[in-house]
Amino acid sequence: MPHRDKIAFVGTGGTISMTFSSKQNGYVPTLSAQDLVEMLPADLKSDLQVIDWSHQPSSHYTIRMTTDLVELLRKLVKDG
């Protein structure tokens, strides 16, 4: 397998993590970051760092949460 740079997959909730809930009669965030990664082909998911950061719609993020996410991403880039 060719060398690839490290990749971090940060699950932030939102639309991509939603499935339909008949109990709540609507779409709700239910899939974790790992659930989403499991949908990838095996050769893509083998070298990922998976981070399950949030399980809520992005419209529910606060300024503090957004700042925390930016800091997490900054640290991941810095650490390589």
C-alpha positions as CSV (number, residue, x, y, z in Angstrom):
1,M,0.0,0.0,0.0
2,P,1.4,3.5,-0.9
3,H,2.3,5.9,1.9
4,R,-0.5,8.2,2.9
5,D,-0.5,11.1,5.3
6,K,-2.5,10.7,8.5
7,I,-6.1,11.5,8.3
8,A,-8.4,12.3,11.2
9,F,-12.1,11.7,10.7
10,V,-13.9,14.0,13.1
11,G,-17.6,13.2,13.6
12,T,-19.5,16.4,14.3
13,G,-23.1,15.1,14.2
14,G,-25.2,17.0,11.7
15,T,-27.1,15.9,8.7
16,I,-24.7,13.1,7.7
17,S,-25.2,11.4,11.0
18,M,-29.0,11.4,10.9
19,T,-31.4,8.6,10.4
20,F,-35.2,8.6,10.5
21,S,-36.8,7.9,13.9
22,S,-40.5,6.8,13.8
23,K,-40.6,7.4,17.6
24,Q,-39.6,11.1,17.1
25,N,-41.3,11.3,13.7
26,G,-38.3,12.8,12.1
27,Y,-34.6,12.6,11.5
28,V,-32.2,12.6,14.5
29,P,-28.4,12.2,14.8
30,T,-27.9,8.5,15.5
31,L,-24.7,7.5,13.7
32,S,-21.3,7.9,15.4
33,A,-18.1,8.8,13.6
34,Q,-17.1,5.1,13.7
35,D,-20.5,4.1,12.2
36,L,-19.8,6.5,9.3
37,V,-16.2,5.2,8.9
38,E,-17.5,1.6,8.7
39,M,-19.3,2.6,5.5
40,L,-16.0,3.4,3.7
41,P,-14.1,0.8,1.6
42,A,-11.6,-1.1,3.7
43,D,-8.6,0.4,2.1
44,L,-9.7,3.9,3.1
45,K,-10.6,3.3,6.7
46,S,-7.5,1.4,7.8
47,D,-5.3,4.4,8.7
48,L,-7.9,6.8,10.0
49,Q,-7.9,8.4,13.5
50,V,-11.6,8.5,14.4
51,I,-12.9,11.1,16.7
52,D,-16.5,11.2,17.8
53,W,-16.8,14.9,18.7
54,S,-20.6,15.6,18.6
55,H,-24.0,13.9,18.2
56,Q,-26.2,16.9,17.5
57,P,-27.4,19.0,14.6
58,S,-24.9,21.7,13.8
59,S,-27.7,24.3,14.2
60,H,-27.5,23.5,18.0
61,Y,-23.8,24.4,18.2
62,T,-22.9,27.2,20.5
63,I,-20.0,29.7,19.8
64,R,-18.1,27.8,22.6
65,M,-18.6,24.5,20.8
66,T,-17.5,25.9,17.5
67,T,-14.4,27.4,19.2
68,D,-13.7,24.0,20.8
69,L,-13.9,22.3,17.4
70,V,-11.6,24.8,15.8
71,E,-9.1,24.2,18.6
72,L,-9.4,20.4,18.2
73,L,-8.8,20.7,14.5
74,R,-5.8,23.0,15.0
75,K,-4.2,20.5,17.5
76,L,-4.7,17.6,15.0
77,V,-3.0,19.6,12.3
78,K,-0.2,20.7,14.5
79,D,0.4,17.1,15.8
80,G,0.5,15.8,12.3
